[in-house]
Each structure stands twice: as structure tokens, then as C-alpha cells.
Amino acid sequence: MSAHHPAPQNRLAGLLQDELTRAQKLARKDVPASMAEVNALLDEVRQRGMARGGGHLAARRGRFLRAGV
């Protein structure tokens, strides 16, 4: 992707980081405290989805859901 159009995973990482920063400023305790916790939650959700029969498509889509990768 060009500098004007970042890759989808980079756009998602930026959006997640913005939301995480806003939540931290509001002292929200019901959201992850770090991007590492966000990624752990996304991994857990992906694993549950694949266990229900999401198969290879869920695994392929998952690469775009991992923030900062």
C-alpha cells in the first residue's frame, strides 16, 4: 500500500490505539489497559470462532484483526 493508503491492519491498529487512549483518559476500567491486552482478546475471540467451525476463512481474516501486525 502507498503512504496515502496504509494497509488495513495498520489502519485498524491506529483506530484501536485511538480508542484505547480515549478510554484511558476517561479512566475506564471495563476496557483493556494496553494493546497487548487488546491483541490477547482478539486472539481469544478468533480461537472461539474457529472452534465453532469458522475454519480457514476465520483464520485468514484474523490476520487483519491483529493490531499492529
Rosetta silent file (secondary structure, phi, psi, omega in degrees, C-alpha in Angstrom):
SEQUENCE: MSAHHPAPQNRLAGLLQDELTRAQKLARKDVPASMAEVNALLDEVRQRGMARGGGHLAARRGRFLRAGV
SCORE:     score description
SCORE:     0.000 S_00000001
   1 L     0.000  153.713 -179.659    0.000    0.000    0.000 S_00000001
   2 L   -82.470  172.137  178.864    1.139    3.548   -0.568 S_00000001
   3 L   -63.797  -27.247 -179.538    1.852    6.138    2.090 S_00000001
   4 L   -81.380  -20.044 -178.460   -1.537    7.699    1.338 S_00000001
   5 L  -132.412   85.586 -178.853   -3.381    4.402    1.768 S_00000001
   6 L   -65.539  157.775  179.057   -1.951    2.351    4.632 S_00000001
   7 L   -59.469  151.775 -177.650   -2.604   -1.378    4.834 S_00000001
   8 H   -54.245  -41.966 -178.335   -5.871   -2.412    6.565 S_00000001
   9 H   -65.579  -31.268  177.789   -4.118   -3.833    9.634 S_00000001
  10 H   -72.308  -37.631  176.945   -2.247   -0.537   10.106 S_00000001
  11 H   -64.919  -42.986 -179.990   -5.472    1.475    9.881 S_00000001
  12 H   -63.511  -42.973  179.724   -7.121   -0.832   12.395 S_00000001
  13 H   -59.416  -42.233  179.138   -4.176   -0.591   14.783 S_00000001
  14 H   -64.455  -41.758  178.638   -4.400    3.195   14.694 S_00000001
  15 H   -64.890  -43.909  179.173   -8.149    3.174   15.340 S_00000001
  16 H   -63.549  -41.676  179.387   -7.796    0.729   18.215 S_00000001
  17 H   -63.610  -41.173  177.433   -4.980    2.776   19.737 S_00000001
  18 H   -60.077  -45.282  179.777   -7.089    5.952   19.496 S_00000001
  19 H   -65.574  -40.047  179.149   -9.997    4.247   21.252 S_00000001
  20 H   -63.865  -41.828  178.015   -7.711    2.802   23.907 S_00000001
  21 H   -62.456  -44.382  177.971   -6.207    6.250   24.569 S_00000001
  22 H   -61.386  -43.305 -179.682   -9.684    7.796   24.925 S_00000001
  23 H   -63.735  -38.788  179.213  -10.758    5.051   27.321 S_00000001
  24 H   -67.015  -38.509  177.783   -7.636    5.543   29.418 S_00000001
  25 H   -64.009  -31.164  178.592   -8.236    9.311   29.629 S_00000001
  26 L   -86.553    2.031 -179.463  -11.747    8.561   30.890 S_00000001
  27 L    57.462   37.488  178.813  -10.282    6.112   33.445 S_00000001
  28 L   -73.291  132.610  179.965  -12.479    3.320   32.097 S_00000001
  29 L  -102.665   -3.715 -176.682  -11.845    0.016   33.834 S_00000001
  30 L   -98.270   15.320  178.229  -14.057   -2.078   31.540 S_00000001
  31 L  -128.931  159.260  178.337  -11.671   -1.965   28.570 S_00000001
  32 L   -57.544  150.075 -177.409   -8.197   -3.434   28.020 S_00000001
  33 L   -89.924  -13.281 -176.970   -5.350   -1.450   29.556 S_00000001
  34 L  -152.365  166.342  176.660   -2.882   -1.980   26.692 S_00000001
  35 H   -65.550  -29.881  176.730   -2.589   -3.022   23.060 S_00000001
  36 H   -62.031  -40.805  177.687   -1.155   -6.337   24.284 S_00000001
  37 H   -68.419  -37.034  176.665   -4.449   -6.970   26.129 S_00000001
  38 H   -60.414  -48.484 -179.384   -6.418   -5.939   23.020 S_00000001
  39 H   -63.870  -36.833  177.385   -4.475   -8.445   20.921 S_00000001
  40 H   -63.784  -41.973  177.138   -4.960  -11.173   23.534 S_00000001
  41 H   -64.097  -42.053  178.055   -8.725  -10.577   23.464 S_00000001
  42 H   -63.146  -40.721  177.275   -8.773  -10.667   19.664 S_00000001
  43 H   -61.369  -42.699 -179.842   -6.808  -13.930   19.691 S_00000001
  44 H   -63.532  -44.659  179.587   -9.284  -15.436   22.173 S_00000001
  45 H   -63.063  -42.755  178.745  -12.286  -14.387   20.095 S_00000001
  46 H   -61.194  -42.933 -179.770  -10.672  -15.793   16.942 S_00000001
  47 H   -63.537  -41.615  177.760   -9.979  -19.117   18.653 S_00000001
  48 H   -63.906  -39.054  179.238  -13.588  -19.402   19.832 S_00000001
  49 H   -64.992  -41.239  179.725  -14.789  -18.623   16.317 S_00000001
  50 H   -70.474  -33.167  178.894  -12.585  -21.270   14.755 S_00000001
  51 H   -66.315  -27.395  178.726  -13.659  -23.805   17.389 S_00000001
  52 H   -84.037    1.668  177.606  -17.276  -23.268   16.297 S_00000001
  53 H   105.973   18.883  177.823  -16.366  -24.188   12.750 S_00000001
  54 H   -64.417  -25.484  174.724  -15.142  -20.881   11.345 S_00000001
  55 H    63.419 -156.311 -173.669  -12.437  -22.854    9.591 S_00000001
  56 H   -67.000  -28.669 -179.420   -9.746  -21.439    7.398 S_00000001
  57 H   -66.114  -40.071  178.269  -11.646  -18.283    6.454 S_00000001
  58 H   -64.371  -38.736  179.996  -11.765  -17.123   10.071 S_00000001
  59 H   -66.981  -40.577  179.988   -8.043  -17.761   10.401 S_00000001
  60 H   -67.667  -43.305  178.882   -7.269  -15.820    7.224 S_00000001
  61 H   -65.170  -31.381 -177.215   -9.430  -12.866    8.213 S_00000001
  62 H   -57.036  -29.057 -177.926   -7.820  -12.899   11.654 S_00000001
  63 H   -62.771  -26.739  178.853   -4.538  -11.600   10.297 S_00000001
  64 H   -83.751  -14.294 -178.403   -6.244   -8.259    9.652 S_00000001
  65 H   -90.030  -14.963 -179.587   -7.674   -8.129   13.151 S_00000001
  66 L   -78.586  113.351 -175.599   -4.355   -8.312   14.957 S_00000001
  67 L   -68.270  134.336  174.833   -3.500   -4.739   15.792 S_00000001
  68 L    77.275   11.057  179.808   -0.052   -3.525   14.916 S_00000001
  69 L  -106.534    0.000    0.000    0.981   -6.601   12.944 S_00000001
